[in-house]
Amino acid sequence: MALGMHIKDAKGRVLVIDDEPEVRKIVHLALEKNGYDVVEAEDGEKAIEAIRSGDNPLLTDVIICDVRMPKINGVEAVAFFREQFPSVPIIVLTGYPDMQLATSFIKQGVMEYLVKPVEKEKLVESVDKAMAVRGSGGDAFST
């Protein structure tokens, strides 16, 4: 979290999980520029370690997760986060569009299924929407 801003000054904390360093960097910069504190993980295993380490996991406001990753993939990571942290909104960001998988994720409570490359504005808008749901304690399915 060395590059992130201090959490109390941020709009919220976003955990970005993607095995591609360049994708993490682009997402990190876009969100940080829009006032978010960003924590990165290169795969599901590292993300689970990050969310369980030192900090209170409830300080993670939104999770952005890739699908195809080594070790613990996005499908497994999303299932874990939905079970352990059901109030934390999840956005799936993948380079491999799959309508069946997208439908499955939405049924599991994933807020958004975005396909790379995604416009920075759309990404920030999705995170803002997820933060609003998180902040209101509302239902992720209400729009």
PAPAMI-325742 format. One record per residue: residue in three letters; x, y, z of N, C-alpha, C in turn. Coordinates in steps of 0.05 Angstrom, whole numbers, padded with zeros to 5 digits, always signed. Layout:
! PAPAMI-325742
AlaXYZXYZXYZ;...
***
This chain:
! PAPAMI-325742
Met+00016-00024+00000+00000+00000+00000+00017+00025+00000;Ala+00042+00023-00005+00061+00045-00004+00052+00069-00021;Leu+00041+00064-00044+00033+00085-00062+00006+00097-00056;Gly-00010+00082-00040-00037+00091-00034-00038+00114-00015;Met-00060+00128-00015-00064+00150+00004-00073+00139+00030;His-00072+00154+00051-00081+00144+00077-00111+00140+00076;Ile-00120+00118+00087-00148+00110+00085-00168+00131+00094;Lys-00162+00146+00115-00181+00166+00124-00185+00189+00104;Asp-00166+00193+00087-00168+00214+00066-00181+00204+00041;Ala-00184+00178+00038-00194+00166+00014-00224+00163+00014;Lys-00236+00160-00010-00264+00155-00013-00271+00127-00003;Gly-00251+00109-00004-00255+00081+00004-00231+00065-00005;Arg-00230+00040+00005-00208+00022-00002-00217+00001-00022;Val-00202-00002-00044-00208-00021-00065-00186-00042-00066;Leu-00193-00067-00066-00174-00089-00069-00175-00097-00099;Val-00153-00095-00113-00151-00101-00142-00136-00127-00144;Ile-00149-00148-00156-00136-00174-00159-00134-00180-00189;Asp-00109-00181-00198-00104-00187-00227-00076-00197-00229;Asp-00071-00218-00246-00044-00228-00249-00027-00212-00268;Glu-00039-00193-00282-00024-00176-00300-00016-00150-00287;Pro+00010-00146-00282+00020-00122-00269+00010-00096-00282;Glu+00010-00096-00309+00002-00072-00324-00027-00065-00319;Val-00044-00085-00317-00073-00081-00312-00076-00070-00284;Arg-00062-00082-00264-00063-00072-00237-00055-00043-00235;Lys-00033-00036-00250-00023-00009-00250-00043+00011-00261;Ile-00055+00004-00283-00074+00022-00296-00099+00026-00278;Val-00109+00004-00267-00132+00006-00249-00125+00022-00224;His-00102+00016-00213-00092+00030-00189-00091+00060-00194;Leu-00078+00068-00215-00076+00097-00221-00102+00110-00226;Ala-00120+00097-00241-00147+00108-00247-00163+00112-00221;Leu-00162+00092-00203-00177+00095-00178-00165+00114-00159;Glu-00138+00113-00157-00124+00132-00139-00129+00161-00147;Lys-00128+00166-00173-00133+00193-00184-00162+00202-00176;Asn-00180+00183-00172-00207+00190-00165-00213+00187-00135;Gly-00191+00187-00119-00195+00189-00091-00196+00163-00075;Tyr-00190+00141-00088-00191+00115-00074-00164+00106-00064;Asp-00163+00092-00042-00140+00078-00032-00140+00051-00045;Val-00118+00042-00057-00118+00017-00073-00097-00002-00061;Val-00106-00027-00058-00089-00049-00049-00089-00069-00072;Glu-00065-00079-00080-00063-00097-00102-00056-00126-00093;Ala-00065-00145-00109-00058-00173-00105-00055-00186-00133;Glu-00035-00203-00136-00030-00215-00163-00046-00240-00168;Asp-00059-00251-00148-00077-00275-00152-00095-00278-00128;Gly-00114-00296-00130-00133-00300-00109-00121-00307-00082;Glu-00099-00323-00083-00086-00331-00058-00074-00306-00044;Lys-00061-00289-00059-00049-00265-00047-00071-00246-00037;Ala-00094-00245-00052-00116-00228-00044-00128-00237-00017;Ile-00131-00264-00014-00142-00274+00011-00122-00268+00034;Glu-00096-00271+00028-00076-00264+00049-00078-00234+00056;Ala-00081-00217+00035-00082-00188+00039-00107-00180+00056;Ile-00130-00192+00050-00154-00184+00063-00155-00195+00092;Arg-00140-00216+00097-00138-00227+00124-00116-00215+00141;Ser-00097-00202+00129-00073-00192+00143-00080-00167+00159;Gly-00066-00163+00181-00067-00140+00198-00092-00123+00198;Asp-00099-00112+00176-00121-00093+00174-00148-00108+00179;Asn-00167-00094+00188-00194-00104+00191-00205-00108+00162;Pro-00214-00133+00155-00223-00138+00128-00247-00120+00120;Leu-00261-00110+00140-00284-00093+00134-00275-00066+00124;Leu-00249-00060+00125-00238-00035+00114-00236-00037+00084;Thr-00239-00061+00073-00240-00064+00044-00268-00059+00035;Asp-00272-00038+00019-00299-00029+00011-00309-00042-00015;Val-00290-00047-00033-00298-00059-00059-00275-00077-00068;Ile-00282-00099-00081-00262-00118-00092-00266-00118-00123;Ile-00244-00115-00137-00243-00118-00166-00227-00143-00171;Cys-00238-00162-00185-00225-00188-00188-00225-00198-00217;Asp-00201-00206-00226-00198-00219-00252-00208-00248-00250;Val-00212-00261-00272-00222-00289-00272-00199-00309-00275;Arg-00184-00306-00296-00162-00325-00302-00136-00317-00289;Met-00130-00331-00267-00105-00325-00252-00094-00351-00242;Pro-00068-00352-00236-00056-00376-00225-00065-00380-00195;Lys-00058-00403-00185-00064-00410-00157-00094-00410-00152;Ile-00104-00390-00138-00133-00388-00134-00144-00370-00155;Asn-00161-00381-00173-00171-00364-00195-00194-00347-00186;Gly-00205-00330-00205-00226-00312-00198-00252-00325-00189;Val-00259-00347-00201-00283-00361-00194-00281-00370-00164;Glu-00259-00381-00157-00254-00390-00129-00253-00366-00110;Ala-00239-00346-00118-00235-00322-00101-00262-00308-00096;Val-00278-00305-00118-00305-00293-00114-00322-00309-00096;Ala-00322-00335-00099-00338-00353-00081-00329-00349-00052;Phe-00303-00348-00047-00292-00343-00020-00301-00316-00009;Phe-00298-00295-00025-00305-00268-00015-00335-00265-00010;Arg-00351-00277-00028-00380-00276-00024-00388-00290+00002;Glu-00375-00312+00008-00381-00328+00032-00371-00314+00058;Gln-00346-00304+00057-00333-00293+00081-00340-00263+00085;Phe-00344-00248+00064-00349-00220+00066-00373-00212+00048;Pro-00397-00222+00054-00420-00218+00036-00428-00188+00032;Ser-00419-00171+00050-00427-00143+00048-00408-00127+00030;Val-00385-00139+00022-00366-00125+00005-00373-00129-00025;Pro-00380-00108-00039-00387-00111-00067-00363-00120-00084;Ile-00368-00137-00104-00347-00148-00121-00353-00140-00150;Ile-00332-00131-00164-00333-00125-00192-00314-00144-00206;Val-00324-00159-00225-00306-00177-00241-00296-00162-00265;Leu-00270-00163-00269-00257-00150-00292-00241-00171-00307;Thr-00250-00179-00330-00237-00201-00344-00231-00195-00374;Gly-00212-00208-00384-00204-00205-00412-00218-00226-00430;Tyr-00234-00244-00417-00247-00266-00431-00277-00265-00426;Pro-00292-00251-00444-00321-00250-00440-00333-00278-00442;Asp-00351-00284-00423-00364-00310-00423-00392-00305-00410;Met-00413-00305-00427-00440-00299-00417-00449-00318-00396;Gln-00442-00343-00398-00451-00363-00378-00437-00357-00351;Leu-00412-00351-00352-00397-00344-00328-00407-00318-00316;Ala-00412-00298-00334-00423-00273-00324-00449-00277-00310;Thr-00467-00293-00321-00493-00299-00309-00489-00313-00282;Ser-00470-00331-00280-00464-00345-00256-00455-00326-00234;Phe-00437-00308-00242-00426-00288-00223-00449-00269-00213;Ile-00466-00260-00231-00487-00242-00223-00506-00257-00203;Lys-00511-00282-00209-00528-00298-00190-00515-00301-00163;Gln-00489-00300-00162-00474-00302-00136-00473-00275-00122;Gly-00483-00254-00135-00483-00228-00122-00461-00209-00131;Val-00447-00216-00152-00427-00197-00163-00441-00173-00175;Met-00432-00149-00169-00445-00125-00178-00442-00119-00208;Glu-00418-00123-00218-00412-00116-00246-00394-00138-00258;Tyr-00397-00142-00284-00380-00160-00299-00370-00143-00322;Leu-00345-00134-00320-00333-00116-00340-00312-00131-00356;Val-00311-00124-00382-00292-00137-00400-00269-00118-00407;Lys-00244-00128-00404-00220-00112-00411-00219-00110-00442;Pro-00208-00088-00452-00202-00064-00437-00227-00049-00431;Val-00229-00038-00407-00252-00023-00398-00244+00006-00397;Glu-00262+00024-00404-00256+00052-00403-00253+00060-00374;Lys-00234+00077-00368-00228+00086-00341-00254+00098-00328;Glu-00269+00113-00343-00293+00126-00333-00313+00104-00324;Lys-00316+00083-00340-00335+00062-00333-00326+00047-00308;Leu-00300+00043-00306-00289+00029-00282-00294+00046-00257;Val-00288+00071-00258-00292+00089-00235-00321+00091-00228;Glu-00338+00093-00249-00367+00094-00245-00377+00068-00230;Ser-00366+00045-00239-00374+00020-00226-00365+00019-00197;Val-00341+00029-00191-00331+00029-00163-00348+00049-00147;Asp-00354+00073-00158-00371+00092-00144-00398+00080-00137;Lys-00410+00066-00156-00436+00053-00152-00433+00031-00130;Ala-00412+00016-00131-00408-00005-00110-00404+00008-00083;Met-00390+00031-00082-00386+00045-00057-00412+00055-00046;Ala-00429+00065-00063-00456+00075-00055-00472+00052-00042;Val-00471+00029-00055-00486+00006-00044-00473-00002-00017;Arg-00447-00003-00016-00433-00010+00009-00440+00009+00031;Gly-00439+00035+00024-00445+00056+00044-00473+00056+00054;Ser-00492+00049+00037-00520+00049+00044-00529+00024+00058;Gly-00512+00003+00056-00520-00023+00067-00543-00035+00051;Gly-00547-00024+00027-00569-00033+00010-00563-00058-00005;Asp-00582-00067-00020-00581-00091-00036-00565-00086-00062;Ala-00546-00103-00067-00529-00099-00091-00546-00101-00117;Phe-00570-00112-00115-00586-00116-00140-00604-00092-00145;Ser-00607-00074-00126-00625-00051-00131-00609-00031-00147;Thr-00621-00019-00166-00608+00001-00182-00621+00028-00181;
***
